[in-house]
Amino acid sequence: MKKTTNKPTFFSKMYCSFFGHDYQVSKKVTRHVKEYKCCHCKKELTTNSNGKLTELTSTFKEINAVLELMYSRKLSKIRQKTYNTSAA
């Protein structure tokens, strides 16, 4: 059985160096913050506080995780409030 790895190969790195990265959204943290991943070389980026793309480091992964948790809690409170006011 052949093992598959997530490591980029030499050819995928060469493809990106010639043609550029092909980033796709890998995770939606909030409406404005997303994480992106190149489908060829697996390079990861995220949106920073200025709205620009930066490399996804472990620090940014932690920040995005906390931000996602806070955002989901906020949305659930809003949904609960809307449900309670429409049911009354």
C-alpha positions as CSV (number, residue, x, y, z in Angstrom):
1,M,0.0,0.0,0.0
2,K,1.3,3.4,-1.0
3,K,1.5,6.2,1.6
4,T,0.4,9.6,0.7
5,T,1.9,12.7,2.2
6,N,1.0,16.3,2.3
7,K,4.5,17.4,1.5
8,P,4.8,19.3,-1.7
9,T,6.9,17.6,-4.4
10,F,9.6,19.2,-6.5
11,F,7.3,19.5,-9.5
12,S,4.6,21.2,-7.5
13,K,7.1,23.8,-6.2
14,M,8.4,24.4,-9.7
15,Y,4.8,24.8,-11.0
16,C,4.2,27.5,-8.4
17,S,7.5,29.3,-9.1
18,F,6.7,29.5,-12.8
19,F,2.9,30.0,-12.9
20,G,2.2,31.3,-9.4
21,H,0.2,29.8,-6.5
22,D,-3.4,28.6,-6.9
23,Y,-4.9,29.5,-3.6
24,Q,-8.3,28.1,-2.5
25,V,-10.2,28.9,0.7
26,S,-9.5,26.0,3.1
27,K,-11.4,27.4,6.1
28,K,-13.8,30.3,6.7
29,V,-12.9,31.7,10.2
30,T,-15.4,34.6,10.0
31,R,-17.1,36.5,7.2
32,H,-13.9,38.5,6.7
33,V,-11.1,36.2,7.8
34,K,-10.3,33.1,5.8
35,E,-7.5,30.6,5.5
36,Y,-6.1,29.8,2.1
37,K,-4.1,26.8,0.8
38,C,-2.3,26.4,-2.5
39,C,-3.5,23.2,-4.1
40,H,-0.1,22.6,-5.7
41,C,2.6,23.3,-3.1
42,K,0.3,23.3,0.1
43,K,1.5,26.8,1.2
44,E,-1.0,28.3,3.7
45,L,-2.0,31.9,4.1
46,T,-4.5,33.8,6.2
47,T,-6.0,37.3,6.3
48,N,-4.3,39.6,8.8
49,S,-5.7,42.5,10.8
50,N,-5.2,44.8,7.8
51,G,-7.0,42.5,5.4
52,K,-3.8,41.4,3.6
53,L,-2.6,37.9,3.1
54,T,0.2,36.6,5.4
55,E,1.8,33.2,5.9
56,L,-0.2,31.0,8.3
57,T,2.1,30.5,11.3
58,S,1.3,28.7,14.5
59,T,0.5,32.1,16.1
60,F,-2.0,33.0,13.4
61,K,-3.5,29.5,13.7
62,E,-4.1,30.1,17.4
63,I,-5.5,33.6,16.8
64,N,-7.9,32.2,14.1
65,A,-9.1,29.4,16.4
66,V,-10.0,31.9,19.2
67,L,-11.5,34.3,16.7
68,E,-13.6,31.5,15.2
69,L,-14.8,30.4,18.7
70,M,-15.8,34.0,19.6
71,Y,-17.5,34.5,16.2
72,S,-19.5,31.3,16.5
73,R,-20.6,32.2,20.0
74,K,-21.7,35.6,18.8
75,L,-23.7,34.1,16.0
76,S,-25.4,31.6,18.2
77,K,-26.4,34.4,20.6
78,I,-27.9,36.4,17.8
79,R,-29.8,33.4,16.4
80,Q,-31.1,32.6,19.9
81,K,-32.2,36.2,20.4
82,T,-34.0,36.2,17.0
83,Y,-35.7,32.9,17.8
84,N,-36.9,34.1,21.2
85,T,-38.3,37.4,19.8
86,S,-40.1,35.7,16.9
87,A,-41.6,33.0,19.1
88,A,-43.1,35.5,21.6
